[in-house]
Amino acid sequence: MARIRFSEDLTPISDFRVRTAEIVAKIKLTKRPVILTQRGRSAAVLEDIHEYERRAERLELLETVLVGLRAAEKGAVVSHSRAMAELDKVLKG
């Protein structure tokens, strides 16, 4: 995901109502989210769907890794051969 540029990516919700197609096109082009403001305060974030999906997948992977690390810290681990056997079962259905 591209970094937010606050000087360019803050948009009042009233502007969004008038320039919706233009703002959505900008999001698709830049891959940067737009922060909608209401009464001068952040209200919502709009982002490209592909960037959202990519970020969600990365977050899910990181959360899974964290669960594994916590399990390892508690000693809840299995041998490599057992893990591979379990993986084979899952992959073969």
GUTOR-773341 format. One record per atom (N, C-alpha, C, O): residue number from 1; residue in one letter; atom name; x, y, z. Coordinates in Angstrom, 2 decimals, m for minus. Example, Ala and Ser with C-alpha at 12.3 -4.5 7.8 and 13.67 -1.06 7.14 Angstrom:
# GUTOR-773341
nr / rest / atom / xx / yy / zz
1 / a / N / 13.19 / m5.69 / 7.80
1 / a / CA / 12.30 / m4.50 / 7.80
1 / a / C / 13.20 / m3.30 / 7.80
1 / a / O / 14.24 / m3.32 / 8.46
2 / s / N / 12.85 / m2.25 / 7.08
2 / s / CA / 13.67 / m1.06 / 7.14
2 / s / C / 12.90 / 0.03 / 7.87
2 / s / O / 13.41 / 1.14 / 8.04
//
This chain:
# GUTOR-773341
nr / rest / atom / xx / yy / zz
1 / m / N / 0.85 / m1.17 / 0.00
1 / m / CA / 0.00 / 0.00 / 0.00
1 / m / C / 0.89 / 1.23 / 0.00
1 / m / O / 1.86 / 1.32 / 0.76
2 / a / N / 0.55 / 2.17 / m0.85
2 / a / CA / 1.30 / 3.41 / m0.91
2 / a / C / 1.01 / 4.25 / 0.34
2 / a / O / m0.08 / 4.18 / 0.90
3 / r / N / 1.98 / 5.02 / 0.75
3 / r / CA / 1.82 / 5.87 / 1.94
3 / r / C / 0.81 / 6.97 / 1.69
3 / r / O / 0.73 / 7.54 / 0.60
4 / i / N / 0.05 / 7.25 / 2.71
4 / i / CA / m0.90 / 8.35 / 2.64
4 / i / C / m0.13 / 9.66 / 2.60
4 / i / O / 0.84 / 9.85 / 3.35
5 / r / N / m0.56 / 10.55 / 1.74
5 / r / CA / m0.02 / 11.91 / 1.70
5 / r / C / m1.12 / 12.83 / 2.21
5 / r / O / m2.06 / 13.16 / 1.48
6 / f / N / m0.99 / 13.23 / 3.45
6 / f / CA / m2.05 / 14.01 / 4.07
6 / f / C / m2.33 / 15.31 / 3.32
6 / f / O / m3.45 / 15.81 / 3.35
7 / s / N / m1.31 / 15.85 / 2.66
7 / s / CA / m1.53 / 17.08 / 1.89
7 / s / C / m2.40 / 16.84 / 0.66
7 / s / O / m2.97 / 17.79 / 0.12
8 / e / N / m2.50 / 15.59 / 0.21
8 / e / CA / m3.25 / 15.27 / m1.00
8 / e / C / m4.43 / 14.34 / m0.77
8 / e / O / m5.36 / 14.30 / m1.58
9 / d / N / m4.41 / 13.59 / 0.31
9 / d / CA / m5.36 / 12.49 / 0.46
9 / d / C / m6.46 / 12.74 / 1.48
9 / d / O / m7.22 / 11.83 / 1.80
10 / l / N / m6.57 / 13.95 / 2.00
10 / l / CA / m7.69 / 14.32 / 2.86
10 / l / C / m8.74 / 15.00 / 1.99
10 / l / O / m8.43 / 15.93 / 1.24
11 / t / N / m9.96 / 14.53 / 2.09
11 / t / CA / m11.03 / 15.09 / 1.26
11 / t / C / m12.28 / 15.30 / 2.11
11 / t / O / m12.77 / 14.36 / 2.74
12 / p / N / m12.80 / 16.51 / 2.12
12 / p / CA / m14.06 / 16.73 / 2.83
12 / p / C / m15.17 / 15.90 / 2.19
12 / p / O / m15.21 / 15.74 / 0.97
13 / i / N / m16.05 / 15.37 / 3.01
13 / i / CA / m17.12 / 14.51 / 2.51
13 / i / C / m18.01 / 15.27 / 1.52
13 / i / O / m18.57 / 14.67 / 0.60
14 / s / N / m18.14 / 16.58 / 1.69
14 / s / CA / m18.93 / 17.37 / 0.75
14 / s / C / m18.27 / 17.37 / m0.64
14 / s / O / m18.97 / 17.32 / m1.65
15 / d / N / m16.93 / 17.43 / m0.70
15 / d / CA / m16.23 / 17.32 / m1.99
15 / d / C / m16.42 / 15.94 / m2.60
15 / d / O / m16.58 / 15.80 / m3.81
16 / f / N / m16.40 / 14.92 / m1.75
16 / f / CA / m16.58 / 13.56 / m2.24
16 / f / C / m17.95 / 13.40 / m2.90
16 / f / O / m18.06 / 12.74 / m3.93
17 / r / N / m18.96 / 13.99 / m2.32
17 / r / CA / m20.30 / 13.91 / m2.91
17 / r / C / m20.33 / 14.49 / m4.32
17 / r / O / m21.00 / 13.96 / m5.20
18 / v / N / m19.59 / 15.57 / m4.54
18 / v / CA / m19.59 / 16.26 / m5.82
18 / v / C / m18.63 / 15.60 / m6.82
18 / v / O / m18.91 / 15.57 / m8.02
19 / r / N / m17.50 / 15.06 / m6.32
19 / r / CA / m16.45 / 14.56 / m7.20
19 / r / C / m16.18 / 13.06 / m7.01
19 / r / O / m15.04 / 12.62 / m7.10
20 / t / N / m17.23 / 12.30 / m6.75
20 / t / CA / m17.07 / 10.88 / m6.43
20 / t / C / m16.27 / 10.12 / m7.47
20 / t / O / m15.29 / 9.46 / m7.13
21 / a / N / m16.66 / 10.20 / m8.73
21 / a / CA / m15.97 / 9.44 / m9.79
21 / a / C / m14.51 / 9.85 / m9.90
21 / a / O / m13.64 / 9.00 / m10.06
22 / e / N / m14.24 / 11.12 / m9.80
22 / e / CA / m12.86 / 11.63 / m9.90
22 / e / C / m12.00 / 11.11 / m8.73
22 / e / O / m10.86 / 10.70 / m8.92
23 / i / N / m12.56 / 11.12 / m7.54
23 / i / CA / m11.82 / 10.67 / m6.37
23 / i / C / m11.58 / 9.17 / m6.42
23 / i / O / m10.49 / 8.70 / m6.07
24 / v / N / m12.57 / 8.40 / m6.84
24 / v / CA / m12.39 / 6.95 / m6.98
24 / v / C / m11.34 / 6.65 / m8.04
24 / v / O / m10.53 / 5.74 / m7.86
25 / a / N / m11.34 / 7.38 / m9.13
25 / a / CA / m10.32 / 7.19 / m10.17
25 / a / C / m8.92 / 7.49 / m9.61
25 / a / O / m7.96 / 6.78 / m9.93
26 / k / N / m8.81 / 8.53 / m8.80
26 / k / CA / m7.53 / 8.87 / m8.18
26 / k / C / m7.04 / 7.74 / m7.28
26 / k / O / m5.85 / 7.40 / m7.28
27 / i / N / m7.96 / 7.16 / m6.51
27 / i / CA / m7.60 / 6.06 / m5.62
27 / i / C / m7.07 / 4.88 / m6.43
27 / i / O / m6.06 / 4.27 / m6.07
28 / k / N / m7.75 / 4.55 / m7.52
28 / k / CA / m7.31 / 3.44 / m8.37
28 / k / C / m5.95 / 3.71 / m8.99
28 / k / O / m5.12 / 2.81 / m9.10
29 / l / N / m5.70 / 4.96 / m9.38
29 / l / CA / m4.44 / 5.33 / m10.02
29 / l / C / m3.28 / 5.34 / m9.04
29 / l / O / m2.23 / 4.76 / m9.30
30 / t / N / m3.46 / 5.99 / m7.91
30 / t / CA / m2.36 / 6.17 / m6.96
30 / t / C / m2.17 / 4.99 / m6.01
30 / t / O / m1.10 / 4.82 / m5.43
31 / k / N / m3.22 / 4.17 / m5.85
31 / k / CA / m3.23 / 3.06 / m4.90
31 / k / C / m3.15 / 3.57 / m3.46
31 / k / O / m2.89 / 2.79 / m2.54
32 / r / N / m3.36 / 4.87 / m3.26
32 / r / CA / m3.37 / 5.45 / m1.92
32 / r / C / m4.81 / 5.63 / m1.47
32 / r / O / m5.68 / 5.99 / m2.26
33 / p / N / m5.08 / 5.38 / m0.19
33 / p / CA / m6.43 / 5.62 / 0.31
33 / p / C / m6.71 / 7.10 / 0.43
33 / p / O / m5.79 / 7.92 / 0.48
34 / v / N / m7.96 / 7.45 / 0.48
34 / v / CA / m8.40 / 8.82 / 0.72
34 / v / C / m9.13 / 8.84 / 2.06
34 / v / O / m9.99 / 7.99 / 2.33
35 / i / N / m8.78 / 9.80 / 2.88
35 / i / CA / m9.45 / 9.96 / 4.16
35 / i / C / m10.52 / 11.02 / 4.00
35 / i / O / m10.23 / 12.17 / 3.67
36 / l / N / m11.75 / 10.63 / 4.24
36 / l / CA / m12.87 / 11.57 / 4.17
36 / l / C / m13.00 / 12.27 / 5.52
36 / l / O / m12.94 / 11.64 / 6.57
37 / t / N / m13.18 / 13.57 / 5.45
37 / t / CA / m13.34 / 14.34 / 6.68
37 / t / C / m14.75 / 14.91 / 6.75
37 / t / O / m15.39 / 15.17 / 5.74
38 / q / N / m15.20 / 15.09 / 7.97
38 / q / CA / m16.52 / 15.67 / 8.22
38 / q / C / m16.36 / 16.64 / 9.39
38 / q / O / m15.94 / 16.26 / 10.48
39 / r / N / m16.69 / 17.89 / 9.13
39 / r / CA / m16.51 / 18.96 / 10.12
39 / r / C / m15.06 / 19.04 / 10.58
39 / r / O / m14.78 / 19.29 / 11.75
40 / g / N / m14.13 / 18.83 / 9.64
40 / g / CA / m12.71 / 18.95 / 9.93
40 / g / C / m12.07 / 17.77 / 10.64
40 / g / O / m10.89 / 17.82 / 10.98
41 / r / N / m12.83 / 16.71 / 10.86
41 / r / CA / m12.29 / 15.53 / 11.54
41 / r / C / m12.38 / 14.32 / 10.63
41 / r / O / m13.29 / 14.23 / 9.80
42 / s / N / m11.45 / 13.39 / 10.77
42 / s / CA / m11.48 / 12.18 / 9.95
42 / s / C / m12.77 / 11.41 / 10.25
42 / s / O / m13.18 / 11.28 / 11.40
43 / a / N / m13.39 / 10.90 / 9.17
43 / a / CA / m14.67 / 10.21 / 9.31
43 / a / C / m14.65 / 8.81 / 8.70
43 / a / O / m15.28 / 7.89 / 9.23
44 / a / N / m13.93 / 8.64 / 7.60
44 / a / CA / m13.91 / 7.34 / 6.92
44 / a / C / m12.70 / 7.27 / 5.99
44 / a / O / m12.08 / 8.29 / 5.67
45 / v / N / m12.37 / 6.06 / 5.57
45 / v / CA / m11.26 / 5.84 / 4.65
45 / v / C / m11.79 / 5.08 / 3.44
45 / v / O / m12.48 / 4.07 / 3.58
46 / l / N / m11.44 / 5.56 / 2.25
46 / l / CA / m11.76 / 4.86 / 1.01
46 / l / C / m10.46 / 4.34 / 0.43
46 / l / O / m9.47 / 5.07 / 0.36
47 / e / N / m10.46 / 3.07 / 0.01
47 / e / CA / m9.24 / 2.56 / m0.60
47 / e / C / m9.56 / 1.60 / m1.73
47 / e / O / m10.65 / 1.03 / m1.80
48 / d / N / m8.60 / 1.42 / m2.60
48 / d / CA / m8.72 / 0.52 / m3.73
48 / d / C / m9.00 / m0.90 / m3.21
48 / d / O / m8.36 / m1.35 / m2.26
49 / i / N / m9.93 / m1.59 / m3.82
49 / i / CA / m10.34 / m2.91 / m3.35
49 / i / C / m9.20 / m3.92 / m3.38
49 / i / O / m9.08 / m4.76 / m2.49
50 / h / N / m8.35 / m3.83 / m4.41
50 / h / CA / m7.24 / m4.78 / m4.50
50 / h / C / m6.21 / m4.52 / m3.40
50 / h / O / m5.65 / m5.46 / m2.84
51 / e / N / m5.97 / m3.26 / m3.10
51 / e / CA / m5.06 / m2.93 / m2.00
51 / e / C / m5.65 / m3.40 / m0.67
51 / e / O / m4.92 / m3.90 / 0.19
52 / y / N / m6.95 / m3.23 / m0.50
52 / y / CA / m7.62 / m3.68 / 0.73
52 / y / C / m7.48 / m5.19 / 0.88
52 / y / O / m7.13 / m5.68 / 1.96
53 / e / N / m7.76 / m5.94 / m0.19
53 / e / CA / m7.67 / m7.39 / m0.13
53 / e / C / m6.24 / m7.84 / 0.16
53 / e / O / m6.02 / m8.76 / 0.96
54 / r / N / m5.26 / m7.19 / m0.48
54 / r / CA / m3.85 / m7.54 / m0.27
54 / r / C / m3.46 / m7.30 / 1.19
54 / r / O / m2.79 / m8.12 / 1.81
55 / r / N / m3.88 / m6.17 / 1.73
55 / r / CA / m3.56 / m5.84 / 3.12
55 / r / C / m4.25 / m6.80 / 4.08
55 / r / O / m3.65 / m7.22 / 5.07
56 / a / N / m5.50 / m7.15 / 3.80
56 / a / CA / m6.23 / m8.09 / 4.65
56 / a / C / m5.55 / m9.46 / 4.65
56 / a / O / m5.46 / m10.11 / 5.70
57 / e / N / m5.08 / m9.92 / 3.49
57 / e / CA / m4.39 / m11.20 / 3.41
57 / e / C / m3.09 / m11.17 / 4.19
57 / e / O / m2.75 / m12.13 / 4.89
58 / r / N / m2.35 / m10.07 / 4.08
58 / r / CA / m1.09 / m9.93 / 4.82
58 / r / C / m1.35 / m9.93 / 6.31
58 / r / O / m0.61 / m10.55 / 7.08
59 / l / N / m2.39 / m9.24 / 6.74
59 / l / CA / m2.72 / m9.18 / 8.15
59 / l / C / m3.09 / m10.56 / 8.67
59 / l / O / m2.68 / m10.95 / 9.76
60 / e / N / m3.87 / m11.30 / 7.89
60 / e / CA / m4.26 / m12.65 / 8.29
60 / e / C / m3.02 / m13.54 / 8.44
60 / e / O / m2.92 / m14.31 / 9.39
61 / l / N / m2.08 / m13.43 / 7.50
61 / l / CA / m0.84 / m14.21 / 7.58
61 / l / C / m0.05 / m13.83 / 8.83
61 / l / O / 0.44 / m14.71 / 9.55
62 / l / N / 0.09 / m12.54 / 9.08
62 / l / CA / 0.84 / m12.10 / 10.26
62 / l / C / 0.19 / m12.56 / 11.56
62 / l / O / 0.87 / m12.94 / 12.51
63 / e / N / m1.14 / m12.54 / 11.60
63 / e / CA / m1.84 / m13.02 / 12.79
63 / e / C / m1.61 / m14.51 / 12.99
63 / e / O / m1.46 / m14.97 / 14.13
64 / t / N / m1.58 / m15.27 / 11.90
64 / t / CA / m1.34 / m16.70 / 11.98
64 / t / C / 0.08 / m16.98 / 12.48
64 / t / O / 0.29 / m17.86 / 13.31
65 / v / N / 1.04 / m16.22 / 11.98
65 / v / CA / 2.43 / m16.35 / 12.44
65 / v / C / 2.51 / m16.04 / 13.93
65 / v / O / 3.19 / m16.75 / 14.68
66 / l / N / 1.83 / m15.00 / 14.37
66 / l / CA / 1.83 / m14.63 / 15.78
66 / l / C / 1.25 / m15.75 / 16.65
66 / l / O / 1.78 / m16.04 / 17.73
67 / v / N / 0.18 / m16.36 / 16.20
67 / v / CA / m0.40 / m17.49 / 16.94
67 / v / C / 0.64 / m18.61 / 17.06
67 / v / O / 0.80 / m19.21 / 18.13
68 / g / N / 1.34 / m18.89 / 15.97
68 / g / CA / 2.37 / m19.92 / 15.98
68 / g / C / 3.52 / m19.59 / 16.92
68 / g / O / 4.01 / m20.46 / 17.64
69 / l / N / 3.94 / m18.34 / 16.92
69 / l / CA / 5.03 / m17.92 / 17.82
69 / l / C / 4.61 / m18.04 / 19.27
69 / l / O / 5.39 / m18.48 / 20.12
70 / r / N / 3.38 / m17.64 / 19.57
70 / r / CA / 2.89 / m17.77 / 20.95
70 / r / C / 2.81 / m19.23 / 21.38
70 / r / O / 3.13 / m19.57 / 22.52
71 / a / N / 2.38 / m20.09 / 20.46
71 / a / CA / 2.31 / m21.52 / 20.77
71 / a / C / 3.72 / m22.07 / 21.02
71 / a / O / 3.93 / m22.86 / 21.94
72 / a / N / 4.67 / m21.65 / 20.21
72 / a / CA / 6.05 / m22.11 / 20.37
72 / a / C / 6.62 / m21.66 / 21.71
72 / a / O / 7.34 / m22.41 / 22.37
73 / e / N / 6.30 / m20.42 / 22.12
73 / e / CA / 6.77 / m19.92 / 23.41
73 / e / C / 6.24 / m20.77 / 24.57
73 / e / O / 6.89 / m20.90 / 25.60
74 / k / N / 5.05 / m21.34 / 24.38
74 / k / CA / 4.44 / m22.17 / 25.42
74 / k / C / 4.87 / m23.63 / 25.30
74 / k / O / 4.48 / m24.47 / 26.12
75 / g / N / 5.67 / m23.94 / 24.28
75 / g / CA / 6.12 / m25.31 / 24.09
75 / g / C / 5.12 / m26.18 / 23.35
75 / g / O / 5.29 / m27.39 / 23.29
76 / a / N / 4.09 / m25.58 / 22.80
76 / a / CA / 3.07 / m26.33 / 22.08
76 / a / C / 3.50 / m26.51 / 20.63
76 / a / O / 2.94 / m25.90 / 19.72
77 / v / N / 4.50 / m27.36 / 20.44
77 / v / CA / 5.04 / m27.58 / 19.11
77 / v / C / 5.02 / m29.07 / 18.80
77 / v / O / 4.90 / m29.91 / 19.70
78 / v / N / 5.14 / m29.40 / 17.52
78 / v / CA / 5.22 / m30.80 / 17.09
78 / v / C / 6.49 / m30.96 / 16.27
78 / v / O / 7.07 / m29.98 / 15.81
79 / s / N / 6.90 / m32.19 / 16.08
79 / s / CA / 8.10 / m32.46 / 15.29
79 / s / C / 7.84 / m32.13 / 13.82
79 / s / O / 6.70 / m32.03 / 13.38
80 / h / N / 8.91 / m31.95 / 13.11
80 / h / CA / 8.82 / m31.66 / 11.68
80 / h / C / 8.11 / m32.78 / 10.95
80 / h / O / 7.24 / m32.53 / 10.11
81 / s / N / 8.46 / m34.03 / 11.26
81 / s / CA / 7.85 / m35.17 / 10.55
81 / s / C / 6.35 / m35.24 / 10.83
81 / s / O / 5.57 / m35.55 / 9.93
82 / r / N / 5.93 / m34.97 / 12.06
82 / r / CA / 4.50 / m34.98 / 12.36
82 / r / C / 3.79 / m33.84 / 11.64
82 / r / O / 2.69 / m34.02 / 11.11
83 / a / N / 4.39 / m32.69 / 11.62
83 / a / CA / 3.78 / m31.55 / 10.93
83 / a / C / 3.62 / m31.85 / 9.44
83 / a / O / 2.58 / m31.55 / 8.86
84 / m / N / 4.64 / m32.45 / 8.84
84 / m / CA / 4.56 / m32.77 / 7.41
84 / m / C / 3.50 / m33.83 / 7.15
84 / m / O / 2.80 / m33.77 / 6.14
85 / a / N / 3.37 / m34.81 / 8.05
85 / a / CA / 2.34 / m35.85 / 7.90
85 / a / C / 0.95 / m35.22 / 7.98
85 / a / O / 0.06 / m35.57 / 7.20
86 / e / N / 0.75 / m34.30 / 8.91
86 / e / CA / m0.54 / m33.61 / 9.04
86 / e / C / m0.83 / m32.79 / 7.80
86 / e / O / m1.96 / m32.75 / 7.31
87 / l / N / 0.19 / m32.12 / 7.29
87 / l / CA / 0.04 / m31.32 / 6.07
87 / l / C / m0.32 / m32.19 / 4.88
87 / l / O / m1.17 / m31.82 / 4.07
88 / d / N / 0.32 / m33.34 / 4.77
88 / d / CA / m0.01 / m34.28 / 3.69
88 / d / C / m1.46 / m34.71 / 3.77
88 / d / O / m2.14 / m34.79 / 2.74
89 / k / N / m1.97 / m34.99 / 4.98
89 / k / CA / m3.36 / m35.38 / 5.14
89 / k / C / m4.30 / m34.28 / 4.64
89 / k / O / m5.27 / m34.56 / 3.94
90 / v / N / m4.00 / m33.06 / 5.01
90 / v / CA / m4.85 / m31.95 / 4.62
90 / v / C / m4.83 / m31.76 / 3.10
90 / v / O / m5.87 / m31.55 / 2.48
91 / l / N / m3.65 / m31.83 / 2.52
91 / l / CA / m3.52 / m31.60 / 1.07
91 / l / C / m4.13 / m32.72 / 0.25
91 / l / O / m4.61 / m32.48 / m0.86
92 / k / N / m4.12 / m33.92 / 0.76
92 / k / CA / m4.66 / m35.05 / 0.01
92 / k / C / m6.17 / m35.23 / 0.24
92 / k / O / m6.81 / m36.07 / m0.39
93 / g / N / m6.72 / m34.42 / 1.15
93 / g / CA / m8.16 / m34.45 / 1.39
93 / g / C / m8.52 / m35.46 / 2.36
93 / g / O / m9.70 / m35.63 / 2.68
//
